[in-house]
Protein backbone atom coordinates (compact mmCIF):
# COMPACT_ATOMS: atom_id res chain seq x y z
CA UNK A 1 0.00 0.00 0.00
CA UNK A 2 2.91 2.33 0.72
CA UNK A 3 3.91 2.25 -2.94
CA UNK A 4 0.50 3.54 -4.02
CA UNK A 5 0.57 6.29 -1.40
CA UNK A 6 4.02 7.28 -2.64
CA UNK A 7 2.77 7.46 -6.24
CA UNK A 8 -0.13 9.69 -5.21
CA UNK A 9 2.13 11.98 -3.20
CA UNK A 10 4.67 12.27 -6.00
CA UNK A 11 2.06 13.06 -8.59
CA UNK A 12 0.26 15.44 -6.27
CA UNK A 13 3.52 17.32 -5.71
CA UNK A 14 3.33 18.51 -9.32
CA UNK A 15 -0.02 20.16 -8.75
CA UNK A 16 0.14 23.96 -8.81
CA UNK A 17 -3.07 25.74 -7.94
CA UNK A 18 -2.53 29.33 -9.08
CA UNK A 19 -3.82 32.06 -11.36
CA UNK A 20 -3.31 29.62 -14.25
CA UNK A 21 -6.83 28.26 -13.68
CA UNK A 22 -8.32 31.75 -13.83
CA UNK A 23 -6.55 32.32 -17.15
CA UNK A 24 -7.88 28.99 -18.48
CA UNK A 25 -11.41 29.98 -17.47
CA UNK A 26 -11.07 33.20 -19.47
CA UNK A 27 -9.70 31.32 -22.49
CA UNK A 28 -12.59 28.85 -22.29
CA UNK A 29 -15.20 31.63 -22.21
CA UNK A 30 -13.58 33.56 -25.08
CA UNK A 31 -13.23 30.42 -27.23
CA UNK A 32 -16.83 29.41 -26.61
CA UNK A 33 -18.09 32.91 -27.46
CA UNK A 34 -16.09 33.08 -30.69
CA UNK A 35 -16.87 29.59 -31.97
CA UNK A 36 -20.44 29.25 -30.61
CA UNK A 37 -19.47 25.68 -29.68
CA UNK A 38 -19.99 24.38 -26.14
CA UNK A 39 -16.52 23.90 -24.66
CA UNK A 40 -15.55 21.66 -21.76
CA UNK A 41 -18.91 20.01 -21.22
CA UNK A 42 -16.92 17.86 -18.82
CA UNK A 43 -13.38 18.49 -17.56
CA UNK A 44 -12.01 15.01 -18.25
CA UNK A 45 -12.38 12.32 -20.89
CA UNK A 46 -13.78 10.05 -18.15
CA UNK A 47 -16.86 10.91 -16.13
CA UNK A 48 -16.03 8.39 -13.41
CA UNK A 49 -15.63 4.85 -14.76
CA UNK A 50 -16.99 5.49 -18.23
CA UNK A 51 -16.00 7.84 -21.02
CA UNK A 52 -17.39 11.33 -21.16
CA UNK A 53 -18.23 13.27 -24.33
CA UNK A 54 -14.81 14.96 -24.26
CA UNK A 55 -12.01 14.25 -26.75
CA UNK A 56 -8.43 15.48 -26.56
CA UNK A 57 -7.20 18.03 -29.09
CA UNK A 58 -4.93 17.02 -31.97
CA UNK A 59 -1.43 16.20 -30.79
CA UNK A 60 -2.35 15.94 -27.09
CA UNK A 61 -1.25 12.86 -25.14
CA UNK A 62 -3.26 12.12 -22.00
CA UNK A 63 -1.73 9.77 -19.40
CA UNK A 64 -4.39 8.34 -17.09
CA UNK A 65 -3.76 6.39 -13.89
CA UNK A 66 -6.85 4.74 -12.44
CA UNK A 67 -7.05 2.98 -9.10
CA UNK A 68 -9.77 1.19 -7.15
CA UNK A 69 -9.29 -0.13 -3.62
CA UNK A 70 -11.23 -3.02 -2.09
CA UNK A 71 -14.66 -2.76 -0.52
CA UNK A 72 -15.12 -0.36 2.37
CA UNK A 73 -17.26 -2.94 4.17
CA UNK A 74 -14.43 -5.52 4.18
CA UNK A 75 -13.61 -4.51 7.74
CA UNK A 76 -10.60 -3.46 9.75
CA UNK A 77 -8.60 -6.59 8.95
CA UNK A 78 -8.49 -5.49 5.29
CA UNK A 79 -8.07 -1.84 6.41
CA UNK A 80 -11.48 -1.14 4.88
CA UNK A 81 -10.34 -2.06 1.39
CA UNK A 82 -6.86 -0.51 1.35
CA UNK A 83 -5.18 -3.94 1.42
CA UNK A 84 -6.81 -4.81 -1.90
CA UNK A 85 -6.63 -2.87 -5.14
CA UNK A 86 -7.07 -2.78 -8.90
CA UNK A 87 -5.18 -0.41 -11.19
CA UNK A 88 -5.20 0.69 -14.82
CA UNK A 89 -2.52 2.62 -16.67
CA UNK A 90 -3.60 4.10 -19.98
CA UNK A 91 -2.71 6.65 -22.62
CA UNK A 92 -5.12 8.53 -24.89
CA UNK A 93 -4.00 10.46 -27.95
CA UNK A 94 -5.69 13.08 -30.12
CA UNK A 95 -5.22 12.01 -33.74
CA UNK A 96 -7.45 14.95 -34.67
CA UNK A 97 -9.59 17.24 -32.54
CA UNK A 98 -12.47 14.83 -33.08
CA UNK A 99 -10.75 11.42 -33.32
CA UNK A 100 -8.98 9.92 -30.31
CA UNK A 101 -7.35 6.54 -29.76
CA UNK A 102 -6.17 4.93 -26.56
CA UNK A 103 -4.65 1.81 -25.03
CA UNK A 104 -4.40 0.57 -21.47
CA UNK A 105 -3.45 -2.29 -19.18
CA UNK A 106 -5.48 -3.28 -16.10
CA UNK A 107 -4.56 -5.53 -13.22
CA UNK A 108 -8.16 -6.79 -13.41
CA UNK A 109 -7.82 -10.11 -15.26
CA UNK A 110 -4.49 -8.72 -16.58
CA UNK A 111 -6.50 -7.08 -19.34
CA UNK A 112 -5.20 -5.08 -22.29
CA UNK A 113 -7.70 -2.72 -23.88
CA UNK A 114 -7.88 -0.28 -26.76
CA UNK A 115 -10.47 2.14 -28.07
CA UNK A 116 -11.38 4.60 -30.82
CA UNK A 117 -13.53 7.62 -30.04
CA UNK A 118 -14.98 10.01 -32.61
CA UNK A 119 -16.97 13.20 -32.02
CA UNK A 120 -19.70 13.19 -34.66
CA UNK A 121 -21.63 16.31 -33.61
CA UNK A 122 -20.69 19.30 -31.44
CA UNK A 123 -23.21 21.30 -29.44
CA UNK A 124 -23.55 24.75 -30.95
CA UNK A 125 -25.70 27.81 -30.37
CA UNK A 126 -25.56 30.84 -32.61
CA UNK A 127 -23.83 31.63 -35.88
CA UNK A 128 -26.96 30.64 -37.75
CA UNK A 129 -26.96 27.11 -36.30
CA UNK A 130 -28.54 25.58 -33.23
CA UNK A 131 -27.26 22.09 -32.35
CA UNK A 132 -28.67 21.10 -28.94
CA UNK A 133 -26.18 18.36 -28.02
CA UNK A 134 -22.88 16.68 -28.76
CA UNK A 135 -22.63 13.09 -29.99
CA UNK A 136 -19.63 10.75 -29.75
CA UNK A 137 -19.20 7.20 -31.06
CA UNK A 138 -16.96 4.87 -29.06
CA UNK A 139 -15.74 1.35 -29.79
CA UNK A 140 -13.38 -0.62 -27.58
CA UNK A 141 -11.87 -4.09 -27.36
CA UNK A 142 -10.54 -5.88 -24.27
CA UNK A 143 -8.24 -8.91 -24.09
CA UNK A 144 -8.19 -11.00 -20.92
CA UNK A 145 -4.67 -12.50 -20.49
CA UNK A 146 -5.22 -14.14 -17.10
CA UNK A 147 -3.80 -17.67 -17.03
CA UNK A 148 -6.14 -20.57 -16.39
CA UNK A 149 -5.98 -22.19 -12.95
CA UNK A 150 -6.43 -25.57 -14.66
CA UNK A 151 -3.26 -26.72 -16.49
CA UNK A 152 -3.85 -27.62 -20.12
CA UNK A 153 -7.22 -25.85 -20.16
CA UNK A 154 -6.22 -22.43 -21.44
CA UNK A 155 -9.05 -20.61 -23.22
CA UNK A 156 -8.60 -19.72 -26.88
CA UNK A 157 -7.52 -16.24 -27.95
CA UNK A 158 -10.93 -15.56 -29.46
CA UNK A 159 -12.78 -16.47 -26.26
CA UNK A 160 -10.69 -13.94 -24.35
CA UNK A 161 -12.01 -10.98 -26.38
CA UNK A 162 -14.82 -8.59 -25.48
CA UNK A 163 -16.13 -5.72 -27.61
CA UNK A 164 -18.03 -2.61 -26.52
CA UNK A 165 -19.95 -0.10 -28.65
CA UNK A 166 -21.33 3.15 -27.28
CA UNK A 167 -23.08 6.28 -28.48
CA UNK A 168 -22.54 9.13 -26.01
CA UNK A 169 -25.01 12.03 -26.15
CA UNK A 170 -24.36 15.06 -23.95
CA UNK A 171 -25.61 18.57 -23.38
CA UNK A 172 -24.06 21.44 -21.48
CA UNK A 173 -27.16 23.09 -20.02
CA UNK A 174 -25.24 25.86 -18.28
CA UNK A 175 -21.67 26.67 -17.17
CA UNK A 176 -22.44 24.71 -13.99
CA UNK A 177 -24.41 21.68 -15.20
CA UNK A 178 -23.87 19.02 -17.89
CA UNK A 179 -25.63 15.72 -18.52
CA UNK A 180 -25.03 12.74 -20.81
CA UNK A 181 -26.61 9.44 -21.87
CA UNK A 182 -24.58 6.44 -23.06
CA UNK A 183 -26.49 3.64 -24.83
CA UNK A 184 -24.10 0.67 -24.64
CA UNK A 185 -23.69 -2.78 -26.16
CA UNK A 186 -21.13 -5.19 -24.69
CA UNK A 187 -20.41 -8.40 -26.60
CA UNK A 188 -18.47 -11.15 -24.82
CA UNK A 189 -17.18 -14.04 -26.90
CA UNK A 190 -17.21 -16.15 -23.73
CA UNK A 191 -19.18 -15.63 -20.51
CA UNK A 192 -18.33 -16.41 -16.86
CA UNK A 193 -21.51 -18.47 -16.26
CA UNK A 194 -23.69 -20.37 -18.70
CA UNK A 195 -26.76 -18.30 -17.83
CA UNK A 196 -24.95 -15.02 -18.53
CA UNK A 197 -25.76 -13.42 -21.91
CA UNK A 198 -23.02 -12.91 -24.47
CA UNK A 199 -24.60 -9.58 -25.36
CA UNK A 200 -25.33 -7.07 -22.61
CA UNK A 201 -27.44 -4.01 -23.43
CA UNK A 202 -27.23 -1.08 -21.05
CA UNK A 203 -27.94 2.62 -20.72
CA UNK A 204 -25.55 4.86 -18.89
CA UNK A 205 -26.56 8.23 -17.45
CA UNK A 206 -24.31 10.74 -15.78
CA UNK A 207 -23.87 14.36 -14.94
CA UNK A 208 -21.56 17.05 -13.65
CA UNK A 209 -22.43 19.86 -11.26
CA UNK A 210 -19.79 22.55 -10.93
CA UNK A 211 -19.36 23.59 -7.29
CA UNK A 212 -16.53 26.09 -7.73
CA UNK A 213 -13.88 27.08 -10.28
CA UNK A 214 -11.83 23.96 -9.53
CA UNK A 215 -14.31 21.51 -8.03
CA UNK A 216 -17.27 19.60 -9.48
CA UNK A 217 -19.56 16.79 -8.35
CA UNK A 218 -19.92 13.90 -10.82
CA UNK A 219 -22.21 10.86 -10.85
CA UNK A 220 -22.99 8.03 -13.27
CA UNK A 221 -25.22 4.95 -13.42
CA UNK A 222 -25.38 2.06 -15.90
CA UNK A 223 -28.61 0.08 -16.10
CA UNK A 224 -28.56 -3.40 -17.68
CA UNK A 225 -31.68 -4.15 -19.70
CA UNK A 226 -31.21 -7.92 -20.09
CA UNK A 227 -29.71 -8.97 -16.76
CA UNK A 228 -31.01 -12.52 -16.19
CA UNK A 229 -32.97 -13.49 -13.08
CA UNK A 230 -30.66 -14.75 -10.37
CA UNK A 231 -27.63 -13.04 -11.88
CA UNK A 232 -24.82 -12.10 -9.50
CA UNK A 233 -24.16 -8.88 -11.40
CA UNK A 234 -25.35 -5.45 -10.32
CA UNK A 235 -25.87 -2.15 -12.09
CA UNK A 236 -22.82 0.09 -11.84
CA UNK A 237 -23.13 3.27 -9.78
CA UNK A 238 -20.47 5.88 -9.01
CA UNK A 239 -20.26 9.31 -7.44
CA UNK A 240 -17.25 11.53 -6.91
CA UNK A 241 -15.45 14.81 -7.34
CA UNK A 242 -13.27 16.36 -10.06
CA UNK A 243 -10.46 18.60 -8.84
CA UNK A 244 -8.81 20.79 -11.51
CA UNK A 245 -5.18 21.70 -10.91
CA UNK A 246 -3.55 23.21 -13.98
CA UNK A 247 -2.64 20.46 -16.44
CA UNK A 248 -4.15 17.79 -14.20
CA UNK A 249 -7.63 16.52 -13.52
CA UNK A 250 -7.72 14.64 -10.23
CA UNK A 251 -10.87 12.55 -9.69
CA UNK A 252 -11.88 11.06 -6.33
CA UNK A 253 -14.89 8.77 -6.24
CA UNK A 254 -16.88 5.93 -4.68
CA UNK A 255 -18.26 3.10 -6.80
CA UNK A 256 -19.48 -0.49 -6.60
CA UNK A 257 -17.35 -1.40 -9.66
CA UNK A 258 -13.80 -2.70 -9.26
CA UNK A 259 -12.60 -2.40 -12.84
CA UNK A 260 -12.19 0.59 -15.15
CA UNK A 261 -12.97 -0.91 -18.57
CA UNK A 262 -16.42 -1.06 -20.16
CA UNK A 263 -16.85 -4.80 -20.32
CA UNK A 264 -16.19 -5.10 -16.58
CA UNK A 265 -18.04 -2.22 -14.96
CA UNK A 266 -21.04 -2.39 -17.31
CA UNK A 267 -21.48 -6.17 -17.48
CA UNK A 268 -19.55 -7.69 -14.54
CA UNK A 269 -20.05 -5.48 -11.48
CA UNK A 270 -20.99 -7.73 -8.54
CA UNK A 271 -21.10 -5.36 -5.57
CA UNK A 272 -24.26 -3.66 -4.30
CA UNK A 273 -23.46 0.00 -3.67
CA UNK A 274 -26.39 0.49 -1.31
CA UNK A 275 -25.43 -2.62 0.68
CA UNK A 276 -22.00 -1.18 1.44
CA UNK A 277 -20.03 -2.84 -1.39
CA UNK A 278 -18.28 0.44 -2.15
CA UNK A 279 -14.79 0.91 -3.57
CA UNK A 280 -12.93 4.15 -3.00
CA UNK A 281 -10.83 5.10 -6.04
CA UNK A 282 -9.23 7.83 -8.06
CA UNK A 283 -8.26 8.79 -11.61
CA UNK A 284 -5.31 11.05 -12.33
CA UNK A 285 -5.10 12.61 -15.78
CA UNK A 286 -2.02 14.49 -17.03
CA UNK A 287 -1.92 15.96 -20.53
CA UNK A 288 1.10 16.70 -22.73
CA UNK A 289 1.08 18.74 -25.95
CA UNK A 290 3.33 16.69 -28.27
CA UNK A 291 2.81 18.83 -31.38
CA UNK A 292 0.43 21.34 -32.90
PyMOL commands that set and color helices and strands:
alter all, ss='L'
color gray80, all
select helices_A, chain A and resi 2-12+20-35+72-74+76-81+108-110+158-160+262-267+273-275
alter helices_A, ss='H'
color red, helices_A
select strands_A, chain A and resi 60-71+85-94+99-106+111-121+124-126+129-131+134-144+161-172+177-188+199-210+215-224+236-245+248-255+279-289
alter strands_A, ss='S'
color yellow, strands_A
deselect
rebuild
show_as cartoon
